[in-house]
Amino acid sequence: DYGCGIHEDSETIFAPFYSTDPLKVGLGLTEARMSMIKIGGEIQMKSPTGPGTIVDLKIPVAYKADSTPGGPALF
């Protein structure tokens, strides 16, 4: 992201229906965080001084001994 950056509190930007754009619903980051929580991961936003925002996604890697169809992917 090379925009102006995120200057709000990091918890505020994940709140449902929060948006600085009146034409947007404000559910994108809420859904992203919920998805990461469901899989045991994390999402973090960092906005250094100046333009841009860094988004860190920590995605757990699942290992499973058998490759049952429909089961978790093997990584």
C-alpha positions as CSV (number, residue, x, y, z in Angstrom):
1,D,0.0,0.0,0.0
2,Y,1.5,3.4,-1.0
3,G,-1.5,5.5,0.1
4,C,-1.5,8.1,2.9
5,G,-1.3,5.4,5.6
6,I,-3.6,4.4,8.4
7,H,-3.6,6.9,11.2
8,E,-6.5,5.5,13.3
9,D,-6.1,3.2,16.3
10,S,-5.3,-0.3,15.0
11,E,-8.3,-1.9,16.8
12,T,-10.7,0.7,15.3
13,I,-9.9,-0.2,11.7
14,F,-11.1,-3.8,12.3
15,A,-14.5,-2.7,13.8
16,P,-17.5,-3.8,11.7
17,F,-18.9,-1.0,9.5
18,Y,-15.9,1.3,10.1
19,S,-14.8,3.1,7.0
20,T,-13.4,6.5,6.2
21,D,-15.0,6.3,2.8
22,P,-18.8,7.1,2.8
23,L,-19.3,4.8,-0.2
24,K,-17.8,1.7,1.4
25,V,-19.5,-0.7,3.9
26,G,-16.5,-1.2,6.1
27,L,-16.5,-5.0,6.4
28,G,-13.3,-5.9,4.6
29,L,-10.8,-5.8,7.4
30,T,-13.4,-7.2,9.8
31,E,-13.9,-10.2,7.6
32,A,-10.1,-10.6,7.0
33,R,-9.5,-10.6,10.8
34,M,-12.4,-13.1,11.4
35,S,-11.0,-15.4,8.7
36,M,-7.5,-15.3,10.2
37,I,-8.9,-16.1,13.7
38,K,-10.9,-19.1,12.4
39,I,-7.7,-20.7,11.0
40,G,-5.6,-19.8,14.1
41,G,-3.7,-17.0,12.3
42,E,-3.2,-13.3,12.9
43,I,-3.5,-10.0,10.9
44,Q,-1.5,-7.0,12.0
45,M,-1.4,-3.5,10.5
46,K,1.6,-1.3,10.8
47,S,1.6,2.3,9.5
48,P,5.1,3.8,9.7
49,T,5.5,7.6,9.5
50,G,4.8,8.7,6.0
51,P,2.8,7.0,3.2
52,G,1.9,3.4,3.1
53,T,0.7,0.6,5.4
54,I,2.2,-2.8,6.1
55,V,-0.1,-5.7,6.5
56,D,1.3,-8.8,8.2
57,L,-0.7,-12.1,7.8
58,K,0.5,-14.9,10.0
59,I,-0.9,-18.1,8.6
60,P,-0.4,-21.4,10.4
61,V,0.9,-24.3,8.4
62,A,-1.1,-27.5,9.1
63,Y,0.5,-31.0,8.8
64,K,-1.6,-34.1,8.6
65,A,-0.3,-37.7,8.4
66,D,-3.0,-39.0,6.0
67,S,-4.2,-37.3,2.9
68,T,-7.9,-37.8,3.4
69,P,-9.9,-36.2,0.5
70,G,-11.5,-33.0,1.7
71,G,-9.1,-32.7,4.6
72,P,-6.6,-29.9,5.3
73,A,-4.0,-29.3,2.6
74,L,-0.6,-30.6,3.2
75,F,2.2,-28.0,3.2
